[in-house]
Amino acid sequence: MNLGKTIRDFRKGKGLTQDELAAAADISRTTLSQIENGVRPGEDTLKRLCDALNVPPSLVYIHSFEKEDVPESKRALYDQLFPVIQNMIQQVAGE
């Protein structure tokens, strides 16, 4: 699961800079940079980022799933379903 990459994807999809998103979420740009580079955000910080991006945390978590997060026995199903789910998330998130 890569929350930081997802936050970066949503930020860029909305045309925001790190400075703009950090200010909107009331966190430092350094903190946002660390999150985008792999530091897992706390629950409060994630909620602030989601509010600033206007996406629910559940979408961020779902979008963050990676193939390695899925048990080997379920990867064929993942390969079939996840692209459809990702497309739906992008539409809902307004990317």
N, C-alpha and C positions, 0 to 999 in steps of 0.2 A: 504494500500500500504506500502510495507516494502522495501525501497531502500537499506537500510543497509544490510539486509539479502541477497538480490540479489547480492550486491557488494561482500560480503563474499563468496557466492556460486561461483561466477565467479572467484574470486581470488584463492580459493581453487581448483577449477576445472583446473586452469592453473598452479597449483603447486607453487604458490607464497606465501611468508610470508607477513605479514603486513609491515615489514620493506622494503621488496623489492618493493611492490606495492606503498607504500608511497613515496619511493625515485623516482620511475619511474614517478609518478604523480606530483612530486615536492610539496608534502604536508607533514606535520609531521605525524609520526606514531600515535601520540595521536589523531590527527584529524581523521585519518582513523579509529582508534578504536572507537571513538565517533560515527562516521557515521555508522559503522557496528553494533553499539549498539543502534541505533534508532534516532540519531540526523540527521535531513534532510540536505543533502549537498546543498550548493549554486550551481547555474547553472554553474559557472566557474569551481568549484571543481568537480562537476559531469562530466563535459566535460573532464577534465584532467584525472580523473579515467577511463573513458570510452576509452580515447585515449591510456592510459597505458595498459588497458586490451584488446585493439583492438576489441571493440564491440561498436556499435552505441548506443547512449542514448535511442533511441526508444526501443531497445531490453531490456534494463535495466528497463524501465518503464513497458513494457508489462510483463516481468518476475516478476515484483514486485506486480502485482495484486494479491489480496487475495480474497477469497470467500466473505468476509464481505464488499468488495468494490462494489460488484455487487448487484443491486436491487433484492429483494426477488423474484419478478416475473420473473427474468432472470436466476436464479440460476440453474435450470435444464439444460438450454442451456450451461451455464458455466461448469457444471459438465461433459457434453459431449465433449465440444470443448477444454477446457483449457489444459487437459493432452496432447492432440495432439499439441497444440501451444507450450507448454513447451518443448516437445521433439524437435520440429523444432528449437526453440531458442537455445537449448543446442547444436544441431548439427551445427548451424550457428556460435555460439560462440566458438566452438571447445572444449567443455567440455568433 
